[in-house]
Amino acid sequence: MSNIDIRMAGLGGQGVVTAAHILGTAVLDSGKYASVNPFFGAEKRLAPTESYVRIADAPIYDKGEVLYPDVIMIFAPEVITLGKSYTMPFYSGLKDNGLVIINSDEVILSNEEKQGLNKPGTRVFYVSASKLAREHAGTELATNMTMLGVLCGFLQFISLPAVLSAMEDRFSGKTKVIASGTTGVLDEALKNKYSKVSSMVEKNSNAITAAYNHTFALLGTSFTS
C-alpha cells in the first residue's frame, strides 16, 4: 500500500471529525500509520467542516491540510451546490486516479465541475449515505458511519472489522480523544437516540456493514461474506 491522503468535507453536525477519528484509529489498530487533522471555523451546526486523514506504511510527518488528496469524501450536497467548503473548488488538488464519493440521491455536479474532474483515472460515485443511515441506524446522524462503510468498500486495504471495532471503542468510552466541544455534543446526541450504548453500537455496525456491501453494487460486482 502506498500513501493515501483523504479529504473529508461536510457540515457541522454531520460527524465529519468523528468519522476521521474512527478511520484513523482503525488504521492504527491494523498496524499501519495514520495522521488525523480536523479543520473548522465557527463551531455551529451546518457550518463548513473538513477533516484530513493520511494513511501510510511508514511514519507520517506531514501535518495540516491535505492539499493533494487521493480521495475526496463529500458528506453533504451543500458542500458542492452552495459552496459550503473551505476548499474551493471542492475537487481542488485531486490526484490522477482519484476517488470522489458524494452523499447525494441525485447528480449534482455542474458541467464545469464535471470538466474539472475530467482527469486520468478519476472515479466519481454518488451514494445515498443519509438514506442508508436512516434505514439501518434509524437516524441521519449515522451518515458519517455509512460514509465510512462505503470508503472501506472502495479501499479494500482498510479492514471492515477494524473500523467496526474502532467505532465501538469510540462510543463505548474506550477512546477518549474529542477534537472539539461540538464533536462531544454530537456524540452525546447520537447516544441519546438509543436506550443503550450497546444498541447504538449495533445499529451503527449494521449501517457501516450495509454501506460496505452497497459499495459492491455500485462497482457492478457482488460480495459475499
Secondary structure as GFF3:
##gff-version 3
##sequence-region A 1 225
A	DSSP	beta_strand	4	11	.	.	.	ID=ss1
A	DSSP	alpha_helix	16	29	.	.	.	ID=ss2
A	DSSP	beta_strand	33	40	.	.	.	ID=ss3
A	DSSP	beta_strand	48	56	.	.	.	ID=ss4
A	DSSP	beta_strand	71	74	.	.	.	ID=ss5
A	DSSP	alpha_helix	78	81	.	.	.	ID=ss6
A	DSSP	beta_strand	99	103	.	.	.	ID=ss7
A	DSSP	alpha_helix	111	116	.	.	.	ID=ss8
A	DSSP	beta_strand	123	127	.	.	.	ID=ss9
A	DSSP	alpha_helix	129	137	.	.	.	ID=ss10
A	DSSP	three_ten_helix	140	142	.	.	.	ID=ss11
A	DSSP	alpha_helix	143	154	.	.	.	ID=ss12
A	DSSP	alpha_helix	160	172	.	.	.	ID=ss13
A	DSSP	alpha_helix	181	191	.	.	.	ID=ss14
A	DSSP	alpha_helix	197	218	.	.	.	ID=ss15
###
